[in-house]
Amino acid sequence: MLTTDDHRRDSAGLRYVYPVISRRSGGVSIGINLNPNNACNWACVYCQVDNLTRGGPPPIDLDCLEREFSGFLEQVLHGNFMRQHVPPDAQRLVDVAFSGNGEPTSAPEFADAVACVGSVLGRFEQKGSLLVRLITNGSLMHRPNVQLGVQRLAEIGGEVWFKIDRATESEIAAINGIPGQPEKMAKNLKICAALVPTWVQTCWFALDGIPPTAESKMAYCDLLRPLSSKLAGVHLYGLARPSLQPAAFRLNALVAKDLDDFAALITKETGIRVVVSP
């Protein structure tokens, strides 16, 4: 039986396709993992990918992706997958998510992979009714091919969850393992929001026992405020599963009230609605 704690990318024995029970989506999500080599251009301290390395994915076998996704979707929609592997209260298919063991848009075939998923959904009469999400750090949104993939996502009724965990240079470097460039982050978010419905997703926690400061919270609000009318909302979530990175010992979960208070501040300062998952 799958649980919300089981996000293994090989749970279905496939290369690119895997099922999870998503606590934020409230049912079964079919994941598309374009980074089977566990390589990412970021190195977030809370990442749950084991043996994470820097880099991009190997070449994507689009024919294999099509076969896997088509076959698995058949099992979910018309087979016995739900009855055999999913608890009764989660036996509903809620989305398809480009998410996995690295940054999905780093694959040169990303736009073609979106088209592939859209084609399969069309054959199953699910295009436009089954939501397709891209979960991304947004760092490559300036690339024309990534924008093409996002446009194709919009054409099949999809949406983007765009990662912004912190909004100051030092905190971005500490949390995401990259040079902190909040201006570039805001520019890429603006590009994304102009192409497709876009949520910001933010992991909120204490580092070395110290919760985010008032200055950190206001910097975050200041970054989002100019785009408040363009964003679908913010997904604010805590540490649900343990990090598998060397810095895991530095992380501390916040109590639900801390997340609720920050959510209220975001809405007060920006007008953006916030969904909280402690």
C-alpha positions in Angstrom: 0.0 0.0 0.0 1.2 3.5 -0.9 1.3 6.1 1.9 2.0 9.8 1.8 5.5 9.0 3.1 6.4 6.8 0.1 7.7 8.9 -2.8 10.0 6.3 -4.2 10.5 7.0 -7.9 10.9 3.3 -8.7 7.8 2.1 -6.8 6.1 1.0 -10.1 9.2 -0.5 -11.6 9.3 2.1 -14.4 12.0 4.5 -15.5 10.1 7.7 -15.8 6.6 7.2 -14.2 5.8 6.7 -10.6 2.7 7.0 -8.3 2.5 8.9 -5.0 -0.2 9.8 -2.6 0.1 13.5 -2.4 -0.7 15.1 0.9 -1.1 18.5 -0.8 -3.3 17.3 -3.7 -5.3 14.8 -1.6 -5.1 11.7 -3.8 -3.0 9.8 -6.3 -0.5 11.8 -8.3 1.2 10.2 -11.3 4.8 11.5 -11.3 6.9 12.1 -14.3 10.6 11.9 -13.4 12.8 13.3 -16.1 15.9 13.1 -13.8 16.4 9.3 -13.1 20.1 9.9 -12.5 19.3 12.0 -9.3 21.0 15.1 -10.8 19.8 18.6 -10.2 21.1 22.1 -10.7 20.0 23.0 -7.1 21.0 21.3 -3.9 18.2 22.2 -1.4 19.0 21.3 2.2 15.6 19.7 2.7 15.6 17.6 -0.5 14.4 14.0 0.0 16.4 12.6 -3.0 19.1 10.1 -1.9 22.5 10.4 -3.5 21.7 13.8 -5.1 24.3 15.1 -7.4 24.8 18.3 -9.4 24.0 18.3 -13.1 21.3 17.6 -15.6 19.4 14.5 -16.7 20.5 11.9 -19.3 18.8 11.9 -22.7 15.1 11.2 -22.3 13.7 8.2 -24.3 10.3 9.8 -25.3 9.0 6.5 -26.7 9.7 4.8 -23.4 8.0 7.7 -21.6 4.9 7.4 -23.8 4.7 3.6 -23.2 5.1 3.9 -19.5 2.7 6.7 -19.0 0.1 5.2 -21.3 0.3 1.8 -19.7 0.3 3.1 -16.1 -2.7 5.4 -16.8 -4.6 2.4 -18.2 -4.0 0.6 -14.9 -5.1 3.5 -12.8 -8.2 4.4 -14.8 -9.4 0.9 -15.9 -7.3 -1.6 -14.0 -7.0 -2.7 -10.3 -4.1 -0.4 -9.3 -6.2 1.7 -6.9 -7.8 -1.3 -5.2 -4.4 -3.1 -4.7 -2.1 -0.2 -3.8 -4.1 2.8 -2.5 -6.0 3.2 0.8 -9.7 3.7 0.2 -9.8 7.4 1.3 -7.2 8.3 -1.4 -8.5 6.3 -4.3 -8.8 9.2 -6.7 -6.5 10.3 -9.5 -5.8 14.0 -8.9 -3.1 15.0 -11.2 0.0 14.3 -13.3 3.1 16.0 -12.0 6.4 16.7 -13.7 8.5 16.2 -10.6 11.2 13.8 -9.6 14.8 13.5 -8.7 16.0 16.8 -10.1 14.8 19.9 -12.1 12.4 18.7 -14.8 13.0 21.7 -17.1 16.8 20.9 -17.3 15.9 18.1 -19.8 16.4 19.4 -23.4 13.4 17.2 -24.2 11.1 18.9 -21.6 8.8 20.5 -24.1 8.5 17.3 -26.1 7.8 15.4 -22.9 4.9 17.8 -22.1 3.5 17.2 -25.6 3.9 13.4 -25.1 1.9 13.5 -21.9 -0.8 15.7 -23.6 -1.1 13.3 -26.4 -1.6 10.3 -24.1 -4.2 12.2 -22.1 -6.0 13.0 -25.3 -6.2 9.3 -26.2 -7.7 8.6 -22.7 -10.1 11.5 -23.0 -8.4 13.1 -20.0 -7.0 16.2 -21.6 -8.4 19.3 -19.9 -9.9 17.3 -17.1 -6.9 15.7 -15.4 -4.6 18.5 -14.2 -1.0 18.4 -15.3 1.5 20.2 -13.0 5.1 21.2 -13.4 6.9 21.4 -10.1 10.0 23.5 -10.8 12.7 25.7 -9.2 12.1 28.1 -12.1 15.8 28.7 -12.6 15.6 27.9 -16.3 12.4 29.7 -17.1 14.3 32.3 -19.3 15.1 29.5 -21.8 13.0 29.5 -25.0 12.6 25.7 -24.9 11.4 25.8 -21.3 8.9 28.5 -22.2 7.7 26.4 -25.1 7.1 23.5 -22.7 5.2 25.7 -20.3 3.1 27.1 -23.1 2.2 23.5 -24.1 1.4 22.8 -20.4 -1.0 25.8 -20.5 -2.6 24.4 -23.7 -3.6 21.2 -21.9 -5.0 23.1 -18.9 -1.9 22.7 -16.7 -0.3 24.8 -14.0 3.1 25.4 -12.4 4.3 25.2 -8.8 7.3 27.5 -8.8 9.7 27.1 -5.9 10.6 30.2 -3.8 11.8 29.3 -0.3 13.5 32.5 0.7 14.0 35.9 -0.9 17.4 37.2 0.3 20.7 36.4 -1.3 22.2 34.7 1.8 19.1 32.6 2.6 18.7 31.4 -1.0 22.4 30.3 -0.9 21.9 28.6 2.4 18.6 26.9 1.6 18.8 26.1 -2.1 22.6 25.7 -2.5 22.9 28.3 -5.3 24.1 31.9 -5.6 21.3 34.0 -4.2 19.7 36.1 -7.0 16.3 37.2 -5.9 16.0 39.6 -8.9 16.5 36.8 -11.4 14.0 34.6 -9.4 11.4 37.4 -9.6 12.0 37.9 -13.3 11.6 34.1 -14.0 8.5 34.0 -11.9 7.0 36.9 -13.9 7.7 35.0 -17.2 6.1 31.9 -15.9 3.0 33.6 -14.5 2.4 35.3 -17.9 2.3 31.9 -19.6 0.4 29.6 -17.3 -1.5 29.6 -14.0 1.3 29.7 -11.4 1.5 28.9 -7.7 4.5 29.7 -5.6 5.6 26.8 -3.4 7.5 27.5 -0.3 9.1 25.2 2.3 9.2 27.0 5.7 11.3 25.8 8.5 14.0 26.7 11.1 17.7 26.4 10.3 20.1 25.6 13.1 17.2 26.1 15.5 16.5 29.7 14.3 13.2 30.4 12.5 13.0 32.8 9.7 13.3 36.4 10.9 10.9 39.3 10.4 13.3 40.7 7.8 13.2 37.4 5.9 9.4 37.3 5.9 9.2 40.9 4.6 11.8 40.2 1.9 9.6 37.3 0.7 6.5 39.5 0.7 8.3 42.3 -1.1 9.4 39.8 -3.9 5.9 38.5 -4.5 4.0 41.8 -4.1 4.6 43.1 -7.6 3.1 39.9 -9.1 0.2 39.6 -6.6 -2.4 39.9 -9.3 -0.7 37.4 -11.6 -0.3 34.5 -9.2 -2.8 31.8 -8.4 -1.6 31.6 -4.8 1.1 30.3 -2.5 1.5 26.7 -1.2 3.2 27.1 2.1 4.4 23.8 3.6 6.6 22.5 6.4 9.0 19.6 6.7 6.8 16.5 6.0 9.5 14.0 5.4 13.2 13.8 6.5 15.9 15.3 4.3 18.4 13.0 2.9 21.1 15.6 2.5 24.2 16.1 4.6 22.8 19.2 6.2 19.6 17.4 7.4 20.7 17.8 11.0 20.4 21.6 10.7 16.7 21.5 9.9 13.9 22.0 12.4 10.2 21.8 11.7 8.0 24.8 12.8 4.8 24.4 14.6 1.5 24.8 12.6 0.9 28.2 14.2 4.1 29.6 12.8 3.1 28.6 9.3 -0.4 30.0 9.8 0.9 33.3 11.1 3.3 33.6 8.1 0.4 32.8 5.7 -1.7 35.5 7.3 1.2 38.0 6.9 1.6 37.1 3.2 -2.0 37.7 2.5 -2.0 40.9 4.5 1.1 42.3 2.7 0.4 41.0 -0.8 -3.3 40.0 -1.1 -2.2 36.6 -2.3 -4.2 33.6 -1.0 -2.1 31.0 0.8 -2.8 27.3 1.3 -0.9 25.8 4.3 0.3 22.2 4.7 2.1 21.9 8.0 
